[in-house]
Amino acid sequence: MVQNVTGALPSLVPQGEPGERASLRVSALGGGHGLSATLAALRVIAAEHLTAIVTVADDGGSSGRLRQDMDVLPPGDLRMALAALCDDTEWGRTWATVMQHRFASREGITGSLDDHAMGNLLIVALWDLIGDAVEGLRWAGSLLGARGQVLPMSRQPLHMSGVVSTDQTGETGQPGDPVRVDSQAELARAGLRGRLSDVRIHPAEARACEEALTAIELSDWIVFGPGSWYTSVLPHLLLEDLRSALCETESKRCIVMNLTDDVDETSGMSAAEHLGVLQEYAPELRIDRIIADPESIREGERAGFEEAAQALGAEVRYHKVRDADRHDVHDPLRLAIAFTEVFREPL
């Protein structure tokens, strides 16, 4: 069944006593800008019991330098999640800006702080002082007045690898041979070279964060996406005990689709192929609802997309969730309305 949502905008206050917030428990999985968009929407309707479970395989930019120099989790995606959970108050907006601020030396100087985000340094300082990743993030959230909690998917820094099918010269010296890529930052650009396969998390025996497993067990809804499909959404299904928890939980599951396929990582992949990736790597995973902007699914691809959704056990809900001015960005309020409608539906 596919539903197009139109008409008057619903109240964002969950049903119950007048003005009362329902105790809805939601866990959102991902990383980067995609997870930030989801959190900005969810904090409107589920701020009291909202958990962000964040990938920790980034090895590029400021995060990559910090994990190499100090052997810590990459803080960048965790920082972005914390900033997204800041209240829309002067305090919250100020701290969100501070966390995202990047240092730049004066002209002609290359400094050691160049391109480091202030929030990355703050988080690493708390980890260094407290000695525990989860507790350090809790203190950061308290300082910012963040609504909800931010957890790493694992307390252990992870690495990613994959195989890119490409027209460039490969390992055997012949054009078209697959190329092994051993960097999350490189995987994020793989779509410019070809198609990804055999994506893996290392070390394979890494354990999921126990607090994240508990949050998944206690959630009413689990939300995947939007975001970089292979490097932000998929990693949660590559960690064995996290995948098991996501597949076995009694929580309901929702996917938020990306607004465009014109991205470096999955260039040229259809929406149906995005869903096929999840089914390939976690065939036991079942999804209840999929939220998609009607303009993001081409008319000729809708049937295939809806068939791919059905293969996951999901029903598609088309909601207008893109920003009116920036068509590649989710509008937090529109996405919050979509979540409200989907979460209220009987299953």
Order of alpha helices (4+ residues) and beta strands (2+ residues): beta-beta-alpha-beta-alpha-alpha-alpha-alpha-alpha-beta-beta-beta-alpha-beta-alpha-beta-alpha-beta-alpha-beta-alpha-beta-alpha
